[in-house]
Amino acid sequence: MSVVYLLLGIPLVGMALLALRGGSPGAGRLNSCFNGLAVVAAVWLGIDVWINGPQLSSGRLLYIDSYNVYLVGLTAFVGLTTSIFSGPYMAHEREIGRVTARRLRLYYAMYQGFMLAMYLVLTTNNMGVMWVAMEGATLATVLLVSLYRTPESVEAAWKYFILCGVGIAQALFGTVLLYFAAEQHLGVGGDALLWTVLHDHASELDSAILSLAFVFLLVGYGTKIGLVPLHQWLPDAHSEGPTPMSAILSGLLLNDALYAVVRCKMLVDGSLGTHLAGNLMMGFGLLSFLVAALFLHRQTDIKRLFSYSSIEHMGLMTFAFGMGSPWATFAALFHMTTHSLTKSAIFVTVGHAAQLAGTQRMDKIRGLILTQPTIGWSLIVGTVAIAGFPPFGVFASEFLVLVATMDDYPWLTPLLFLGIGLAFAGLFRHIQPMVYGDVPEGQKAITANLWPVMLHLLLVLWLGLSIPTFLGNWFNQATQLISGAWPQ
């Protein structure tokens, strides 16, 4: 378990150091170095869990199993590739006067603070500490959303802070109810909030209190996921903050909030023995999936467009986890991975497209494939991937969700097809003119760092063709942990 402390210590040291040196020319490389060290620690941790199985720290504050260790690895990897893109991007933002040296220090310090909060959400064994870490991630990203200090970014940050503050307050009340249900049986003390203890004694907890707790936890953490109708903060936060923040927000924070909900669902399922938690997740997930697919057609800002795409995909994951069958759970875990890799790649590309055009308005972004083919092709390939075209991994994961739905809830399958069709149409009606339209006068090529995009899209293509054995085993073990059965 010493590796976990190392994983948490790396961003903590990074946050302190970058708060002092974040405005220097080498700050971007320093930020990438800390994220590279975190990747090494995450791989080391994954190998340790692979060999020795689930691990609990001596004070039982930290817990690692097959479910969270793969998310730790995914978080570290996306954090590294985004930080590599982030350095040149933020240097350009400083050159054109959008940020100052002081704000760069804030940006890099909060980047590491965000990574620290995400690692703590995933590795803590205490449901109260999980709530604190999620609130810490909120505060870090609020400061990132408002980084440019424009009226729009400040408004978006306040909207994010207020809506997520209300949501996280609901999650706090749900956590209090969870403790109340546990202390009746386990007694007063810290053990009543330890997930491993709660999971072992789930069948003995008061089912009525636990059901009410889950409603508040779902609403609270569902706000962070961006589930409809709690999603209003997400498009504004994406469109007004720096592009690297959008990449990690969509690729990491939403996953970790869903992770918290699934952990809570496992407790409720063990207590009630019914499908109440799953039905609630399916309802919120399907509503989010369909509403976001419709809203894709009404967007004028390219970052808002893909933020609604994130809501759509998170809705599909929530729906799949709600179904609860082994195949649906496997599909949701797989979709978590493919969506994170693809969406973070898209936001990197979108950042360069907006820099090239000098605006995020889609009607002003034209002729990308003629002005700078690498950006144009990256945008079209990323959109093809996130829309679920074969042979990319998003197609494979969405297909598995459809198969699981046909098997368990066949009457809901037409709604999934409807949502996928609406999303496809909404994305391509906007992307086609941006890539192939006439080049606006004065649009010139820029220096673009697209190797993180290519790496992510190649990985998503690989996952669509074949799931590596080690990753498939992790998915199988996590599926068995969450659903109680192996995929057949």
Secondary structure, 3 states (H helix, E strand, C coil): CHHHHHHHHHHHHHHHHHHHHCCCCCHHHHHHHHHHHHHHHHHHHHHHHHHHCCEECCCCCEEECHHHHHHHHHHHHHHHHHHHHHHHHHHHHHHCCCCCHHHHHHHHHHHHHHHHHHHHHHHECEHHHHHHHHHHHHHHHHHHHCCCCCHHHHHHHHHHHHHHHHHHHHHHHHHHHHHHHHHHHHCCCHHHHEHHHHHHCHHHCCHHHHHHHHHHHHHHHHHHHCCCCCCCHHHHHHHHCCHHHHHHHHHHHHHHHHHHHHHHHHHHHHHHCCCHHHHHHHHHHHHHHHHHHHHHHHCCEHHHHHHHHHHHHHHHHHHHHHHCCHHHHHHHHHHHHHHHHHHHHHHHHHHHHHHHHCCCEHHHCCCHHHHCHHHHHHHHHHHHHHCCCCCCHHHHHHHHHHHHHHHHCHHHHHHHHHHHHHHHHHHHHHHHHHHHCCCCCCCCCCCCCCHHHHHHHHHHHHHHHCCCHHHHHHHHHHHHHHHCCCCC
